[in-house]
Amino acid sequence: MLTPHASSEYGALRHVAMRYASDVTPDLDGPDVHPVLTRQMTTSSWKPYAPATVRTQQDTLIGLLCGRGTTVTLLDAAPGCPVQHYPRDIAFVIDHVLVMARLNSTHRLPEADALTLLLTGAPHIAHLDEGTIEGGDVALHTGSVLVGLGEETSPAGVGALQRALARHGVDREVRPVRFATRGIVHLDDHFTIVAPGTALIHRDVFPPAELRWFEQHFDLIDVTETEARAVQANVLAIAPDTVIVTAGSDRIARELTARGLEVLPVDYSEVTLIPGSLRCTTLPLTRA
């Protein structure tokens, strides 16, 4: 029986769920493109990807994770879901509770079905009663949970998460994070906690009040507009002193190294043709 647990964004990653890319790719310029996607294209780069190449790059990451002692569970395919290789959004673990997301996009609902068998018998699974919230908007901080209010997550979802955690005995404040612009896909494309007290941030998308809060709580590594559009802020911490980054994010890698972190680069160039990267393609189930 799986017993999910994670109390931070950087605890040693013991068990993670992933899912290979589908052969179905998103329609980026057809007549029925959703208005949310249209807004997201103003803040992120979207290009068609080759599914086979994405899966090959995922295999490289899987090999790295396994070599570092992480168990990788591959979720079953979700037929017809073009972004199924981003399982971060379908659920997230906060302390001893696995929270099932409330997805904003109805076409993504089948992606969560593969978790049913995996989580059979898990002691604490929370289902939210209103609003929307996706795992890419959720980050664990000391004593709190940060939740980005972008295109996919609503204030009602934040409130529902706070109530669900209280029902399961989790004593954390759920703190909404607001953006200065519309079109944000997820928080973790612009802000990611990488180590104790350290985070990457793309300042341009946050209002002054949020920036002041971040500055009070983190040693911030700035991410440029170009780096953000290349999804280089979307890194994956696998231990308090180890971070996986995308190959080519050299300046960010130098900043992390200067802070004493081990940096492991992975070629994810095909994965990032739509705005998701290392964090998006991994759903941590257990962190030590």
N, C-alpha and C positions, 0 to 999 in steps of 0.2 A: 504493500500500500504506500502510495506517495504521500509524504507529509511536507507540503511546501513551507518554506520559511526564508525570509529575507528582511533584514533590518536596515540595510543601507544600499547605496548604488555601487559599492566597491568591495563588499565582502567577498571572500574567496568563492568563486563561482564553481559550485559542485555539480549542479544539474541544470540543463537548459533545454528548452524545446525549440526546434526549428522546423521549417517546412520548405521544401523545394519550390522554385518558381513554377507557375503553371505555363502550359503552352498557349493559354489565352492571354493576350496582352491588352492594355487599356486603350480605349478609343479616345485619342487626345484632341482630335480636331473634327469629329463628326457633328452632325446637326443636333444630336441629343446630349451634348456635353453638359453636365450638371453645372448650375451657377456656382456652387462651392468650388468645383474644380477650376472653373474659369478664374475665380478670385485667387485661388492658390497658385495659379500660373503666373500671377504678378509678383510673387515673392519667392518662387522656386523655379528651377529649371526642369522641364519635362521633355523627354525624348523617348522614342520607341526603343525597346531593349530586345536582345536576343535571349530567349529563355534558356537555351542550352548553355550559353556562356555564363549567365547568372548562376546556374546550377553548378558549373565547374568552379566558379569563384566561391560559391558556398562550400563546396567540398574542401577547398583550401582552408577556409575558416574552421570547418569541422575538424580537419586534421590538426590544426593548431590547438584548438580547444581540448581535444582528446589527449594530445601530447602534454598538456598542462594539467591533466587530471580531471577534466570536466566530462561528465556523462552527457552525451547529446542524444535526445530522443527526437526522432523525425516524425512529425505529425502526418496523418493521412492527407491526401490531396483533397481540396475543396473544389469540386468541378465548377467551372465557369467563373471562378474568382481570380481576376487578373493580378491582384496584389497579395495573394495568399502567402507569399514568402516573407511577409512582414507580421509575424505572429505576436510581436510586442503589443500590438493594439488590441488583441482580443481578450486579454486578461493581464493581471499584474498581482504580485505578491507583496503584501504589507505585513511585516512581522509573521504571525502564524496563519494569516488569512489569505486565501486566494480569492481575488475579486474578479468576477466575470464582468467584462466591459459591457456598456450599452452603446453599440456602434451607431454612428450617425448615418452611415451609408448602408441601406438595406441590402444591397447586393453583396455585402461582406458578411452577412449573418451566418451563412453556412460554414465560415471559417472556424467558428467556435465549436462546431459539433465534434471535432476530433478530440477535444479535451474531455468529453464526457466519459469515455472509457478510461483514459489516462488518470482521471481524478476520482474514479469510483472508490468510495470509502474514505476519501480525504476528509479529515475531521472538521475543517472550517472553510466553507466556500460561501462567499457572499454574492447575492444577486441584488442589484440596485433597483429601486422601485420607480424612478422617474429620471428624466433628463438624458443626456448623452455624456459619455466619457470614454476615452480611449487611452491605452497604456502609453502611447508616445507622448502624452501630455502629463504623465505622472512621474514624479521624482521624489525619492525618500531623502529627507534631511533630518537632522537630529531633532527628535521630538515632534516632527511635523511631516506632512505630505504636501508637496508643492504640486499644483495642478494648473496647467496652462489653459487659458480660455481663448483658444483659437477657433478655427472653423468646425472642429469635430467634437468639442467638449463645451458643455453649457453650464451656467451657474446652477441650474437645477440638478445636474449630475454631480456637481461638487457637494451640494447639500445632501444628496442621497448617499454619497460615499461617506460623509461624516457620520450620518446616522447608522450606516451599515457597520462601520468600524466600531462604533460605540456598542452596538448589539453583540459584537464578537469580542468585546473586552479589550479593544486596542485604544490606548490613551494617547492619541496624536491629534494635533490640530491640523485640519485640512485647509491649507492656505491657497486661495486662488491667485494666479499670476496673470496679470492683464498685459495686453500688447498695445503698442501705439499705432498699429496698422491692421487692416483686415487682410485676409488671404494667408494667414499662418497655417501651415499644415499641422505641425505638432511642436510642442515646447522643445523636444529634444533635438530639433534641427537648429535651434538657436541658443540653447542652454543645456549643458550636461555636466553633472557632478562626476568628477573623474577620480577623486581621492579625498581623504579626510580634509575638509576645509578648502578644497580646490575645485574650481569649475571653469569650463569654457563658456564664453558668452559672446553673442552677436548683439552688441549694444543698440544698434540702429532700430531694432523692432520693439524696444521696451520704453515705456514712459519714464520720466525722471523719478517718480516715487518708487517704481520697481527697481530701478538702477541703484538708488540709495540703499534699498533693503539688501540687494545682492552684495553691494560693497561692504556692508556691515557684517555679512556672514561668511564671505568667501574671499580667498585669494583668487582674483579673476584673471583669466587668460583671454585676451581679446581675440575675437574671430572677425575677419574682414567680411565685407559684403561678398566678395568673390569666393572666399572660402566657405561662407554659409551656403551660397548657391551650389557649391560643389559638395554639400552635405558633410563637410569636414568636421563640423562640431559634433556630429553623431558618432561618437566613439564608444567603445565598450571596455569598461574596467572589469578585469577578471580577478583582481586582488587589490588590496589597499595600495600596493606599489607597482602595479602592472596595468597598462592600458594598451588595447589594440586600436590602431588607427588605420585609415586608408592610405595606401601607398600614394605618395605625391603630396601629402600634407606635411611637408618638410618643416615649415616654420612652426607650426603647432607642435610637431614632434620635438623640435629643439626646446620650445618653452616647457614642455612636459619633462624632458630630460634634465633641464636646468633645475627642476624642482625635485630631482632625485628619483623620478619614476622610470621604470623600465618600459620602453615603447616598442611594440611589436607591429610592424607594418604588414598590411595584407592588401593585395590587389582586389579592389571592389569597384573598379571603374564602370563595369556594366551594370552592377546593382544600382549605382547611384545615378543612372540616367533618368530615373524618376526619384523624387526627393525622399529617399530612405537609404540607410546605410547599416553599419554594424549593429547599432543598438536596435534598429527596427527589425532586423532579421533574427533576433534572439529574444526568447521569453525566459528569463531566469526563473527557475522553480525553487532552487535551493542555493542560498549563499551562506557560507560559514560566518 
